[in-house]
Amino acid sequence: GESAGFTPVPFFPIMETAVRRLAGDPVSCSDEQQETIPEPQEHRPALTSATTEEIPPKEETVGIALSNNPKDAGNKQQWHGCILPAHLPLPRCVAKTNLEARPGHAAINASEYLDSEEVLLAKLQIVAELLKKSKANVIYSGAGLSTAAGIGDYASRAANSMAPHKKTGEVSQNRLSLEPTLGHHVCAALESKGLVHHWVQQNHDRLAQKAGFPQERLNEIHGAWGDMKNPVLSFNDSLRKDLNRWMCEWISRIEENNGVCLALGTSLCGMSADELARTAGKSGLVIIGLAPTAFDEICAVRIWGMLDQVLVKLAQVLKLGKIPKASCLSKGKTWVQYHPNCRSDTKPRKPRKPSEWATDPTLP
């Protein structure tokens, strides 16, 4: 799982006392790759203002492992990541099921979990330090990031799933008019502060641009709505050559700079682009979501939670100010003004020479 030549990022002393206390320890004062891409399902709830309301309490504690065998206690490291103590309090199960998240792909159970508030804040402090220390930080997003906007996913299969689109229900809504979620707005704010340098987007919805994330740092690797030059891929379609090269370039940047990959709402079920996450691995892979993934045992930090709520708290830890940021909103509105109905063609991208980004890995 971990890339050759990687050295684990040391545990941050600033958080050591807090994490020890939570744990109950004594504390003294190739050019063409074929991809398997599912067509998006559309669950279209009424769009309301994004909120950070508290999740209703659940009595159920962790009672099912990440595999489909309920008797398998699993590796406790998979609950928290490789740079946190394995004996931290476990997340609680809020939606239990024996179903697989993505049948036919990586066989991972679709149960859902939430970290406690204390554990979540401790983990976010570490994520904040990782982002501030690295100069090759990439967002890698899946369908889970956009469910709060009204777009469905395949992986939320528990009957009482906490996923936003499952809680809200379905109504008729034009998918091209959907608005960014708080999570998208936080991602745009991270870029505006120089804490994120690239975004590999599996979704087709163009909500990143609407949130004000710059197009020149966005790789819509699986195609996009309204893009005649980069249409949405179907099963076994090949990735666009220049976008695939761009993705591979960023895999190299992560490897050579101990970069960070924020895996947001993706089940990491075997897509070619999952190599971004694998490369960041134990040093820099941060996985945020409700349900297990195939990479939980090799990540640096594993956070269990609702994406909008977790990312807003990360913005608070990083002192990013008000979300959405006014400057990002302005950029997003300008993009929408010039690209009605998401009509925007992705221009061919000329690859950079390694010597160009060797001295500045943050280059687009």
Summary of the structure (lengths in Angstrom):
residues: 364
radius of gyration: 19.3
end to end distance: 26.7
largest distance: 61.5
contacts: 1232
relative contact order: 0.19
helix: 35%
strand: 10%
